[in-house]
Amino acid sequence: MASIPGSFKPLVSGYGFDEPGGVARTEVAGGAARYALMWDRGVQRFKVTLLLSTLQFSAWSAFYHHTIRKGAIAFDMPLDSGFGVSDHSVNIVPGSYSASWGDGQLVSVAFVVETENQAYGMSAADAQCLLDVFETYGAFSNDLLARLATFANSDTLVLDY
């Protein structure tokens, strides 16, 4: 799979994305609305901006037009869907692409990509464990997990001769 060139650092506009869909709501006369899961999973849309030099824009144009065929071919892009920045397989939404020259030195390229949230990469048991750790340790969850990683990957190696 193609990957966005490493020197291109995408900026997510407003640091947000939309919902994955799949939930239906039906009004009920005289009662609470009914909700139903129509499908699981689903893609979310991220608004992405690249600020590129004119030289970078030339390389981006070659990547966009030839490698990923104007976004029709999926490619990896670093995004944060809630679990830190990591590569996501994305497609560019048709009709969302635009480029504009700023001061003659920079080109702003904006588009919308669709990708699945990385939450779907974990099992229901993994998700419950994450919630249990957070419920127990709250704001200190990251400190605990970082210390466990250090213990498992470094401290225990002292026993190796």
N, C-alpha and C positions, 0 to 999 in steps of 0.2 A: 504494500500500500504506500502511496506517496505520502510525504510528510512536508508540512510547510517549512521552507528554509529557516534554519536556526536564527538568522539575524533579523527575522521579522517577528516582532513581539506584538501580538494582538492586544488591543485594549478593548475590554468589554464595556460598551456604552452604559453608563449608569450602574455598572456592576450588577446587572440583573438578567433574568431570563424569564420566560413565561412558563405556564404549567403544562404538564404532559398530556392532559386530557384523559378521556376514558370514563368520566363520571357523568351520569345523567341525573337530572332533577325533574321531577314531575309534580306539578301542583295538584293538591287534593282539596276539593271543596270542603270547607269546614274543618280542616285538620292540618297537621304538619305535612310539609312536602315530603315526598319519598325520594330517596337517593338509591342509585344502583351503579355498580361497577360494570360498564359495558365491555371494557377491555383493560388488560393490565399493560404495564410498560408504557411506551409512547415517547415520541421525541419532544424536545424542548427547543425553543428558538433563542439564540444569543445574537444580539446586535454587536458586531465587531467592527473596529476601526483600526487600520494600519496607518501609521505616519511614516512615510518613506522618503528617502532622498530620491532625486531624479534617477540616479544609478540603480538604487534598490527597486524603484518602480519599473525600470526596464526588465530586471530579473523577475519581479513579481508578474509582469505582463506575460513573459514567456511561460512561467509556471501556470498562470491562470488559463491562458489560451491553449497551451499544448499539453501540459502534464495532467491537469485536472479537468480539461475540456469545459471551461467556464462554470465549474462547480458540479458538473454532472457526475464526475468520478469522485468518490469519497476519498478524503485525505485526512491525515492526523494533524490536529492543531491543539496546542496547550490551552486548556480552559479550566475554570474552577466551577464545578457544578455542585459544590457543597462539601467536598472532601479534599480540598487543596488543589493546586494547579497540577494537572496531569494531562497526558494526551487523550483526546477524544476523537473518534472517527466522525467526521462531519461532511455534510454536503452544503453547498451554497444554495439558498432559496432563490429560484428564478425570479427575476424582476427586482431584486433587492440590491444589486451591485451598482455602485457609483464611485467615481473618482473625481477629485477636484484639486487644482493647483492652488497652493496658498500664496506664499511670498516669492514664488519662483524657485525656491530651494527645496520645499517639501511638497509631497503629494499626499493627500488624505484619501484613502481607499476605504469605503464603508460597504458592508454587506451583512446579511443575516445568514447564520448557519443553523442547521438542525442537527441535533445529536441526542443520544440517550443519556440520561443521568447515570452517573456511576453508582448510584444506590442500587441499581438493578444488578450490579456485579456481585452483590453480597446475598447470602441466603437469609431466610427469615430468622434462623438461629443466630447468625452473625449480627443482624440488625438488633435483635433483642439483647445480645451481649453488649453491644455498643451502648444501647439505651440504659442497661443495668449499670455499666461503668459510669456513665454520665450521671445517672440518678444518685449513685453513691458518692462520687468524687466531685461532681459539678465542675466549677471553674478550674479545679486542679487535675482534671482528666488528662489534659495534654502533658502535664508534668509527670504524672504517674506513668503514662505510656512511653514517654521519652526515657524515663529512668529504667523501665523494664527493657526497652530496646538496648540501652547501654549495658545493662546487666547481661542480657542474652548474647549480645554481639561483641562485648569487650571484656567485661569483668570476668566472665567464666573462662576466657582464653588464657588467663594467668596460670591455669592448671596445665596448659599444654607446654611441654618442654621442647 
